[in-house]
Amino acid sequence: MPTNPEFFNLYRHGFVRVAVGVPDVRVADPVFNASTTIALMTQAVEQHAILALFPELGLTAYSCEDLFHQQTLLAGALEALSRVLEASEQLELITVVGLPLQVNHLLFNCAAIVYRGRILGVVPKTFLPNYREFYELRQFAPATAACCDTITLCGQSAIPFGEKLVFLAKNQPHFRFFTEICEDLWVPVPPSSHAALAGATLLLNLSASNVTIGKQEYRHSLVANQSAHCLAAYLYTAAGTGESTTDLAWDGHAMVYENGALLAESSRFHDGSQLIFADVDLDHLIQERMRQNSFGQSVQYYREEIRQFREIHFEITLPTTARLLCQRQYDRFPYVPADPATRDSHCFEAYHIQVQGLVKRLKHTGIQKIVIGVSGGLDSTHALIVAARAMDVLHFSRTNILAYTMPGFATSEHTLANATALMQVLGCAAHQIDIRPSCEQMLRDLDHPFIHGEPVYDVTFENVQAGERTNHLFRLANYHHGLVLGTGDLSELALGWCTYGVGDHMSHYAINASIPKTLIQFLLRWIADTNQLGHKVSLVLRAILDTEISPELVPGKTESNQPAQRTEAIIGPYELQDFNLYYTTRFGYLPSKIAFLAYCSWRDRTQGRWPGIPEYRRNQYNISEIKQWLHVFAYRFFQISQFKRSCIPNAPKVGSGGSLSPRGDYRAPSDSEATLWLDNIAQIPDAASENNLFK
């Protein structure tokens, strides 16, 4: 079996760990400031970061004002940079520090990019604020005033100098960063916008940014939106403890955003030095840029501006630590936010999107009746609830919902009771049709062994029941001039866990086709907890949520009267398969990366965030289990199930996780091979390797 110890290192899966520092400073004391910066650099390396960002003019302090015109201070800043350079020789870390630099008789507010004793480049500030409390034009010249594109500094010559430099690691081509300084972000078109189009995936901002009431919210908005607009990671740091408070105050605000999502943030008004870390997913950014073709159109539109950028190439040694897992939190349930308020908001949105879709379909067709099969399981329960709410919106009686429970050879008393109770409390037209006689006739026509008393429960035996149920529903819809409402969900479509054609695969409108199984569970819990349809309905919903997921097509039951046939024992835990589904369809990640993310998220039930799941129902999975079920997912998703998804009924798209409709997010050939995905999965370590590595 594969050992591959590198699997457990985040750098092997398209991540880079970055650090953003707010060092304690003394005004006009470069020696002290260099020492605090170097101390944070050392901490960054100890935590296996490969890039550290520090504030604007951090080697002198930002608030020196006219002291910047003193030759003593400028010489001291160069000496501080030399100290940082010397320290960097022993540190595997790209360091970005701020200092004033005199170039050809002009003074520039600069960022110096340092790596292993070498200055990779120097970036002067493009836009200098000269309003309110800022008077930088009094001391500094803007980048456009520079008349050279290389400089000599600290005994090194031909150092790239300019505001349009993109730094690129040759041995990690997605690791491309660009540096801008404070005000550069506050202008209508920040330089980083064009830099992102030029290929930069990490945008760095050395800032000072004094604090006033409400300013931190605006900073968040600026950084979040710029990272989202540019499909990039944005690292931001502002001056903190030690700056002059003659007329201003400072809060030391540092943060890292990735495509609009906050990854890390400092403690504001912290006394002393501070360092925050974030694991940036470069694959995420590259995938988003590739998929969002308007990004590519922007590259074409601004190609003249992009041509002005220079690429600075270098090689970097990435940490090879055997065990280096992600520090960032990945939700175990990517379709279900862990934060209660966000989760409730998402449930509200999903529920009403489905209701609106069904209401429009009924209005358009002029049909006033819905025909639905109710099994007592999660999917049909949620579809029935959406139907009930749609009838309320249309001011139709809920008796216009013709609900049928259709017990077969394996229907348990428990689920039948749940289905009956739900139909009653919702006030729909409840019916029961025993499909066993018609199934027996079909099996008799097939001369199936079951008819002769043999306990043969094969696929034919199962699908005869699924087909008979759907056949009844369509004929009932014909007879009553109704619309058959589908109940199957997104997870089942992904895994091909549906009976093709005249089975649960087909309906007139597939209301749940964009809702994964894990989200349906939380939708029902939200509907129950918020009493959307009354207390009695909520009680029934909680009973249904406690029922084992099963298609109930094979006879037998457990001692607790639960279904004997367990879906998740066949196709894998839905909570894990929904995780695999999200990162496969939303980002197109390698299976090995998905397994790494799953391991980081699911290996320990006591760690991380849970979306309101009680402790006794919290599961964890080792790498062997993750690998096993990922193999099942990849084979079913890529090899055998696309033909079912290629002809599914209309269904409303609900979440950003996507839809598998061939008319929507995902279009694929029905006869593709899964070989590449399965070969990649084969390289994932087994449990023995994991245990040997971490014992």
C-alpha angles and dihedrals in degrees: 000000000000117000102184100161090187088072091082094056115096092214088066091062104053097274129127124192114223132187129210117197137198104191124196107253141190119215111256093356105116094169092058092042092051091052094053090046092051090049090056091046089057091050090051092055091047088058091049096248117154099199132041125188125200133189132279113284087354095155091063101019120255098250098066092110111177090004084082086074091059113103090213093061093046091051090048090053090055090050090051090051089051089054091051089048092052093048091048092061089078097038126083091217139112106226126196115195134172126232142144114261130190110217121177092342093308125107118227133190099230147184116214118204111210131185130171095337094316130107104226094188147323123235121198121208114265104200120039116198116227104172139089106354095350125091103161094144086067090068109017142051121224121249092255089066091067114110098190134058098204132043140187115239137165091356093309121115136202092030109169110250127188146081096264104066124132114192115213130190106218094206093048104037095183090059100090121146137187129195129216130166129236108281090039087079095048097061124093094257110026116207088239090068092067091037090059089052087050089059106270111146096179119051116195126200123191104197139170100191112167115223129251130166111294095005095114091061090052091049089053090051093049095048096041094050095044091052090049096045091048096040086230145116113261121203116195132179131175134194118276142169115011102032116126115273094196090124105345143052131218133210105187095234114185127168145161123214128184117198092331097317122112112235102172140358135185128237105259120229089020114167109231134002122335136189128191129190136208134180106224118205105220092180089059092056095045092048092050092050091049094048097042097070093186085072088060091047088054090052089055093045094051097037093125092057091045092054089063092067121099121214115222109202125203139153123241132196109228121212112269097195109150095225115037110141127181116278093198118094116251113189113242086217106045092182092050119058115225092216107090096218093048091045092052090048092051092048090051090051095046094048094050094043088057093046092049091049093051093045091053092048092051092046093049095049095040088230115144101183132072124204115202138167113227118201101170090249130119101265100048090042092057094043090052091050091051088050091051092052091047090055089051091051091049091046090238123140114260086233084078084077106087101201121188130190109198113192117203137180094299105032109134124222088237097059093039089054091048092050093048093047093049094051090049098049092046091053097230125143100277122203138169124210120183104218095187096094093053091043090051090052091052092047089048090052088051092046087231117184090239089070089058092054098264117138094234109151102174131151091277091054090051097044094048087064095044091047095048091052093052092042090055092049094053093047090046089052090051091049097047097033091243139143119247107230113211120223106190118117139219095261092056091049091050092053096037089241095153136088108256123236112349094025137074087305091076136062140130092259125012102211096177100041093110095042118090120219094251092054092048089058091054093043090056091046091050092049089050096044093048093042092231091168102023139280097284092054090048091056092053092046091056090053090051092049089057093056123104113252108250140148088219095217099125118067121246139074140211128249089263089055091251121141113279094215108079115197095199092055088063106037100020136256109319090220090061096039091050088053089052091045095052096051092042098052102027098046108008092228124176112266089241090057091048089051090050091051091046091051092050090050105036107031096092123032091198094062131074134008127319123197099234097301115148115244095248090060097048112112134195131198133204123219092264092057092044090051093047096053094039088057089052090048096048094048094047095041101044103025113034114013110055094089089064092051092048092072107032121140124260114289134171117251108236114173140035087245084081143230130273094216113127085226093056140033103339129049121170141154116266093223103051123134126241094208098111093049093046092048090053091049090052088065092061111106121251127233093268091057091048093051094047091050098049107027 
